[in-house]
Amino acid sequence: MRHTDVPASRNTLRILVHLAAQRGPIAASTLATALELPRSTVYRLLGVLEDSGFVLHFPEERRFGIGIAAFELSSGFSRQEPLTRLGHPILASLVDHIGESAHLAVLHGRDVLYLIEERAPRRPTLVTDVGVRLPSQLTASGRAMLAALPKSQVRALFPNRDAFVARERLSTITRYSELRRILDETAASGFAAEDGEVTEGISSVAVVVRDHAGWPAAGIAVTFSRSAIGPERWAELAAEIHPYAAELSRRIRGRSDAR
């Protein structure tokens, strides 16, 4: 590649990244302003991306959005399971450091899906095994990720009381206002917690892992006996988890959100 091709390649990637971070198609002029690029450059690169299927043009709206080729790239990302591959050594190191079990989960609709579980020696078996799904509002990792979403998106996930699923009658969250209060507290403190709402006597503390656009890519949680680690120590425990979440975020080209 010639040296003069590098800026064009970089700007092409910037356009794709910016489009992927939007909630819908945007005008080329908006894109040019956001990226501080000449309109002529943006139109030329959009044309190349459109020809290759990475960008779609909506002529009636005069806007551009992500194309099917970009979706196929994301499917390849999922097939290669990068979160699992990158997360395993990070969670193993975390478990070695704190001596408690840890897991990594992602949002899947209103549920969390557990991708990794690293069990500490002499710690009990948990329900958060790989492949298990649980209601996101009941789990620490779910709350950490929900708190990082726009309020409108959380509201869309939980439009009415029927969306709130209790587990063994341990959950007290039955309406959106209660969930919103918990998520606001989570956003303010920088970590999420659940206290016996998944398994009685067992608590968890979690931190969100963000992607390149600042969206929640996953949640890392540590699970422990409440009698061993009381609520007064949860903020301290979260502070120990943050560097590991930041490292996974860095590895997936995300931004560090460690406090």
Secondary structure, DSSP 8 states (H G I E B T S, - for coil): --TTHHHHHHHHHHHHHHHHHSSS-B-HHHHHHHHT--HHHHHHHHHHHHHTTSEEEETTTTEEEE-HHHHHHHHHHHHT-HHHHHHHHHHHHHHHHHSSEEEEEEEETTEEEEEEEE--TT----S--TT-EEEGGGSHHHHHHHTTS-HHHHHHH--SGGG---STT-----SHHHHHHHHHHHHHHT-EEEESSSSTTEEEEEEEEE-TTS-EEEEEEEEEETTTS-GGGHHHHHHHHHHHHHHHHHHTT------
